Amino acid sequence: MHALRHAARLAAVLVVAGCQSTQAPATTTTTPSSTGPAAQPSPATTPSAQVPTAASPATAPGAGTGAGARRRPDPRQQEAGRANVVRQLLAQIAGRENEPAGTVFKNVQLLKDVPAGQFLQLMNAQYGRSLGMSCGGCHVPGQWDKDERANKAVARGMQQMVNRLNAEVLPRIPQIDEDYTKVSCGTCHRGTNSPPNILPHPDSVAAPATAPSTPPPAR
């Protein structure tokens, strides 16, 4: 009888121990959704990762698209660089600014009769700024009369085309406005050396920033 009571106590102890071993400790169990990296928002869904492609300089009109597209140079840096070159050349020809460019500079094949000072300004604004290029895009810096750059020959051919459009083609268009704007490099290039054949859709271009309206002063 004593042996049976001892066996019953032992069985009860084993049953309780078995039940306790099957229960997971509540203090050590964690779920992936509550802590850890899985609870962090995906980079693709964060506001900083959603950058409009239309506002990027690399996808601006004329700049090309895709991973291999070249980013357009900063036009302000180009403007400053060209202006510096013009100042240096104006200093070199001081006193001859009003003489024909063809007599002041070497190897001028077009615009020979333009005053030398105005000729330099045209190089900056009409060609450099309109095409979004530095002086070295067409010239060998310091050796401006050299014809080693292919773009220089292309620019001359384009200028001849512009002259013909303004002198022969546009005046013959019936009913054209008398005060029509003549063609220039900027008419088509619009600040890039690779102008697009068609303008981008308005939805793909960032809306221009508008100045906040200022209320009238109180009286």
TORKOL-4160 file (C-alpha; in steps of 0.2 Angstrom, whole numbers, padded with zeros to 4 digits, m for minus):
219
<pt num="1" X="0000" Y="0000" Z="0000"/>
<pt num="2" X="0014" Y="0012" Z="0004"/>
<pt num="3" X="0023" Y="0007" Z="m0012"/>
<pt num="4" X="0007" Y="0012" Z="m0022"/>
<pt num="5" X="0005" Y="0029" Z="m0014"/>
<pt num="6" X="0024" Y="0032" Z="m0018"/>
<pt num="7" X="0021" Y="0027" Z="m0036"/>
<pt num="8" X="0006" Y="0039" Z="m0037"/>
<pt num="9" X="0015" Y="0054" Z="m0031"/>
<pt num="10" X="0029" Y="0050" Z="m0043"/>
<pt num="11" X="0017" Y="0049" Z="m0058"/>
<pt num="12" X="0009" Y="0066" Z="m0053"/>
<pt num="13" X="0026" Y="0074" Z="m0052"/>
<pt num="14" X="0031" Y="0068" Z="m0069"/>
<pt num="15" X="0014" Y="0074" Z="m0077"/>
<pt num="16" X="0016" Y="0091" Z="m0070"/>
<pt num="17" X="0034" Y="0092" Z="m0076"/>
<pt num="18" X="0029" Y="0087" Z="m0093"/>
<pt num="19" X="0016" Y="0100" Z="m0094"/>
<pt num="20" X="0028" Y="0114" Z="m0089"/>
<pt num="21" X="0041" Y="0108" Z="m0102"/>
<pt num="22" X="0028" Y="0110" Z="m0116"/>
<pt num="23" X="0024" Y="0129" Z="m0112"/>
<pt num="24" X="0035" Y="0142" Z="m0121"/>
<pt num="25" X="0042" Y="0155" Z="m0109"/>
<pt num="26" X="0032" Y="0171" Z="m0112"/>
<pt num="27" X="0047" Y="0182" Z="m0108"/>
<pt num="28" X="0058" Y="0176" Z="m0122"/>
<pt num="29" X="0047" Y="0174" Z="m0137"/>
<pt num="30" X="0047" Y="0189" Z="m0150"/>
<pt num="31" X="0037" Y="0190" Z="m0166"/>
<pt num="32" X="0046" Y="0197" Z="m0182"/>
<pt num="33" X="0032" Y="0210" Z="m0184"/>
<pt num="34" X="0035" Y="0218" Z="m0167"/>
<pt num="35" X="0054" Y="0221" Z="m0167"/>
<pt num="36" X="0069" Y="0220" Z="m0179"/>
<pt num="37" X="0073" Y="0225" Z="m0197"/>
<pt num="38" X="0057" Y="0217" Z="m0203"/>
<pt num="39" X="0047" Y="0231" Z="m0195"/>
<pt num="40" X="0057" Y="0245" Z="m0204"/>
<pt num="41" X="0048" Y="0253" Z="m0219"/>
<pt num="42" X="0055" Y="0248" Z="m0236"/>
<pt num="43" X="0067" Y="0261" Z="m0244"/>
<pt num="44" X="0056" Y="0261" Z="m0259"/>
<pt num="45" X="0041" Y="0267" Z="m0249"/>
<pt num="46" X="0050" Y="0281" Z="m0240"/>
<pt num="47" X="0046" Y="0299" Z="m0246"/>
<pt num="48" X="0065" Y="0303" Z="m0248"/>
<pt num="49" X="0066" Y="0289" Z="m0261"/>
<pt num="50" X="0052" Y="0295" Z="m0272"/>
<pt num="51" X="0061" Y="0308" Z="m0283"/>
<pt num="52" X="0052" Y="0314" Z="m0298"/>
<pt num="53" X="0062" Y="0310" Z="m0314"/>
<pt num="54" X="0056" Y="0325" Z="m0323"/>
<pt num="55" X="0065" Y="0337" Z="m0311"/>
<pt num="56" X="0082" Y="0329" Z="m0313"/>
<pt num="57" X="0095" Y="0338" Z="m0324"/>
<pt num="58" X="0100" Y="0321" Z="m0332"/>
<pt num="59" X="0082" Y="0319" Z="m0339"/>
<pt num="60" X="0079" Y="0337" Z="m0344"/>
<pt num="61" X="0074" Y="0340" Z="m0362"/>
<pt num="62" X="0089" Y="0337" Z="m0373"/>
<pt num="63" X="0099" Y="0329" Z="m0360"/>
<pt num="64" X="0094" Y="0311" Z="m0364"/>
<pt num="65" X="0087" Y="0297" Z="m0353"/>
<pt num="66" X="0093" Y="0281" Z="m0346"/>
<pt num="67" X="0107" Y="0275" Z="m0336"/>
<pt num="68" X="0120" Y="0280" Z="m0349"/>
<pt num="69" X="0113" Y="0298" Z="m0351"/>
<pt num="70" X="0126" Y="0312" Z="m0348"/>
<pt num="71" X="0122" Y="0325" Z="m0335"/>
<pt num="72" X="0121" Y="0342" Z="m0342"/>
<pt num="73" X="0135" Y="0354" Z="m0335"/>
<pt num="74" X="0129" Y="0368" Z="m0324"/>
<pt num="75" X="0125" Y="0383" Z="m0336"/>
<pt num="76" X="0130" Y="0395" Z="m0322"/>
<pt num="77" X="0148" Y="0388" Z="m0322"/>
<pt num="78" X="0149" Y="0388" Z="m0341"/>
<pt num="79" X="0143" Y="0406" Z="m0341"/>
<pt num="80" X="0156" Y="0412" Z="m0329"/>
<pt num="81" X="0169" Y="0403" Z="m0338"/>
<pt num="82" X="0165" Y="0410" Z="m0355"/>
<pt num="83" X="0163" Y="0428" Z="m0348"/>
<pt num="84" X="0180" Y="0426" Z="m0341"/>
<pt num="85" X="0188" Y="0422" Z="m0358"/>
<pt num="86" X="0178" Y="0436" Z="m0366"/>
<pt num="87" X="0186" Y="0448" Z="m0353"/>
<pt num="88" X="0203" Y="0442" Z="m0356"/>
<pt num="89" X="0201" Y="0444" Z="m0375"/>
<pt num="90" X="0193" Y="0461" Z="m0374"/>
<pt num="91" X="0209" Y="0466" Z="m0364"/>
<pt num="92" X="0220" Y="0460" Z="m0377"/>
<pt num="93" X="0211" Y="0470" Z="m0391"/>
<pt num="94" X="0209" Y="0485" Z="m0381"/>
<pt num="95" X="0207" Y="0500" Z="m0393"/>
<pt num="96" X="0201" Y="0489" Z="m0407"/>
<pt num="97" X="0184" Y="0484" Z="m0401"/>
<pt num="98" X="0176" Y="0493" Z="m0416"/>
<pt num="99" X="0186" Y="0487" Z="m0430"/>
<pt num="100" X="0180" Y="0473" Z="m0440"/>
<pt num="101" X="0182" Y="0455" Z="m0432"/>
<pt num="102" X="0190" Y="0449" Z="m0449"/>
<pt num="103" X="0204" Y="0461" Z="m0447"/>
<pt num="104" X="0207" Y="0459" Z="m0428"/>
<pt num="105" X="0206" Y="0440" Z="m0427"/>
<pt num="106" X="0213" Y="0427" Z="m0438"/>
<pt num="107" X="0204" Y="0414" Z="m0448"/>
<pt num="108" X="0187" Y="0423" Z="m0446"/>
<pt num="109" X="0176" Y="0416" Z="m0461"/>
<pt num="110" X="0159" Y="0422" Z="m0456"/>
<pt num="111" X="0154" Y="0438" Z="m0447"/>
<pt num="112" X="0169" Y="0447" Z="m0453"/>
<pt num="113" X="0161" Y="0464" Z="m0453"/>
<pt num="114" X="0155" Y="0463" Z="m0436"/>
<pt num="115" X="0164" Y="0474" Z="m0424"/>
<pt num="116" X="0177" Y="0464" Z="m0414"/>
<pt num="117" X="0170" Y="0468" Z="m0397"/>
<pt num="118" X="0152" Y="0463" Z="m0402"/>
<pt num="119" X="0159" Y="0448" Z="m0411"/>
<pt num="120" X="0166" Y="0441" Z="m0394"/>
<pt num="121" X="0149" Y="0444" Z="m0386"/>
<pt num="122" X="0141" Y="0434" Z="m0400"/>
<pt num="123" X="0153" Y="0420" Z="m0397"/>
<pt num="124" X="0147" Y="0420" Z="m0379"/>
<pt num="125" X="0129" Y="0422" Z="m0380"/>
<pt num="126" X="0124" Y="0417" Z="m0397"/>
<pt num="127" X="0134" Y="0401" Z="m0398"/>
<pt num="128" X="0140" Y="0396" Z="m0381"/>
<pt num="129" X="0124" Y="0400" Z="m0371"/>
<pt num="130" X="0112" Y="0395" Z="m0385"/>
<pt num="131" X="0121" Y="0378" Z="m0386"/>
<pt num="132" X="0125" Y="0375" Z="m0368"/>
<pt num="133" X="0144" Y="0374" Z="m0372"/>
<pt num="134" X="0160" Y="0381" Z="m0366"/>
<pt num="135" X="0173" Y="0389" Z="m0378"/>
<pt num="136" X="0183" Y="0373" Z="m0379"/>
<pt num="137" X="0168" Y="0365" Z="m0387"/>
<pt num="138" X="0172" Y="0372" Z="m0404"/>
<pt num="139" X="0189" Y="0381" Z="m0401"/>
<pt num="140" X="0207" Y="0376" Z="m0395"/>
<pt num="141" X="0209" Y="0387" Z="m0380"/>
<pt num="142" X="0223" Y="0400" Z="m0383"/>
<pt num="143" X="0224" Y="0395" Z="m0401"/>
<pt num="144" X="0207" Y="0402" Z="m0407"/>
<pt num="145" X="0211" Y="0402" Z="m0425"/>
<pt num="146" X="0214" Y="0383" Z="m0426"/>
<pt num="147" X="0201" Y="0372" Z="m0435"/>
<pt num="148" X="0205" Y="0356" Z="m0426"/>
<pt num="149" X="0188" Y="0354" Z="m0418"/>
<pt num="150" X="0175" Y="0347" Z="m0428"/>
<pt num="151" X="0161" Y="0357" Z="m0419"/>
<pt num="152" X="0169" Y="0373" Z="m0427"/>
<pt num="153" X="0165" Y="0367" Z="m0445"/>
<pt num="154" X="0148" Y="0362" Z="m0439"/>
<pt num="155" X="0145" Y="0379" Z="m0431"/>
<pt num="156" X="0150" Y="0387" Z="m0447"/>
<pt num="157" X="0138" Y="0377" Z="m0458"/>
<pt num="158" X="0124" Y="0380" Z="m0446"/>
<pt num="159" X="0127" Y="0399" Z="m0447"/>
<pt num="160" X="0126" Y="0398" Z="m0466"/>
<pt num="161" X="0110" Y="0389" Z="m0464"/>
<pt num="162" X="0103" Y="0402" Z="m0452"/>
<pt num="163" X="0108" Y="0416" Z="m0464"/>
<pt num="164" X="0099" Y="0407" Z="m0478"/>
<pt num="165" X="0083" Y="0405" Z="m0468"/>
<pt num="166" X="0083" Y="0423" Z="m0463"/>
<pt num="167" X="0088" Y="0430" Z="m0480"/>
<pt num="168" X="0079" Y="0419" Z="m0492"/>
<pt num="169" X="0066" Y="0406" Z="m0484"/>
<pt num="170" X="0057" Y="0416" Z="m0471"/>
<pt num="171" X="0053" Y="0432" Z="m0481"/>
<pt num="172" X="0045" Y="0421" Z="m0495"/>
<pt num="173" X="0033" Y="0413" Z="m0483"/>
<pt num="174" X="0015" Y="0420" Z="m0488"/>
<pt num="175" X="0006" Y="0430" Z="m0475"/>
<pt num="176" X="0020" Y="0429" Z="m0462"/>
<pt num="177" X="0020" Y="0443" Z="m0449"/>
<pt num="178" X="0030" Y="0458" Z="m0454"/>
<pt num="179" X="0039" Y="0458" Z="m0437"/>
<pt num="180" X="0043" Y="0440" Z="m0436"/>
<pt num="181" X="0057" Y="0434" Z="m0426"/>
<pt num="182" X="0072" Y="0429" Z="m0436"/>
<pt num="183" X="0080" Y="0412" Z="m0433"/>
<pt num="184" X="0096" Y="0410" Z="m0422"/>
<pt num="185" X="0105" Y="0396" Z="m0414"/>
<pt num="186" X="0094" Y="0398" Z="m0398"/>
<pt num="187" X="0078" Y="0396" Z="m0409"/>
<pt num="188" X="0081" Y="0377" Z="m0410"/>
<pt num="189" X="0095" Y="0373" Z="m0397"/>
<pt num="190" X="0087" Y="0381" Z="m0382"/>
<pt num="191" X="0103" Y="0379" Z="m0372"/>
<pt num="192" X="0108" Y="0361" Z="m0377"/>
<pt num="193" X="0120" Y="0354" Z="m0390"/>
<pt num="194" X="0107" Y="0340" Z="m0393"/>
<pt num="195" X="0090" Y="0348" Z="m0395"/>
<pt num="196" X="0075" Y="0335" Z="m0395"/>
<pt num="197" X="0065" Y="0333" Z="m0411"/>
<pt num="198" X="0049" Y="0335" Z="m0401"/>
<pt num="199" X="0045" Y="0344" Z="m0384"/>
<pt num="200" X="0041" Y="0332" Z="m0369"/>
<pt num="201" X="0024" Y="0329" Z="m0363"/>
<pt num="202" X="0018" Y="0343" Z="m0350"/>
<pt num="203" X="0015" Y="0329" Z="m0337"/>
<pt num="204" X="0033" Y="0324" Z="m0338"/>
<pt num="205" X="0040" Y="0341" Z="m0335"/>
<pt num="206" X="0041" Y="0349" Z="m0317"/>
<pt num="207" X="0029" Y="0363" Z="m0315"/>
<pt num="208" X="0038" Y="0380" Z="m0313"/>
<pt num="209" X="0039" Y="0387" Z="m0296"/>
<pt num="210" X="0027" Y="0401" Z="m0293"/>
<pt num="211" X="0031" Y="0416" Z="m0281"/>
<pt num="212" X="0019" Y="0416" Z="m0266"/>
<pt num="213" X="0006" Y="0430" Z="m0267"/>
<pt num="214" X="0010" Y="0445" Z="m0256"/>
<pt num="215" X="m0006" Y="0453" Z="m0248"/>
<pt num="216" X="m0007" Y="0472" Z="m0250"/>
<pt num="217" X="0000" Y="0482" Z="m0235"/>
<pt num="218" X="m0012" Y="0487" Z="m0222"/>
<pt num="219" X="m0017" Y="0505" Z="m0222"/>
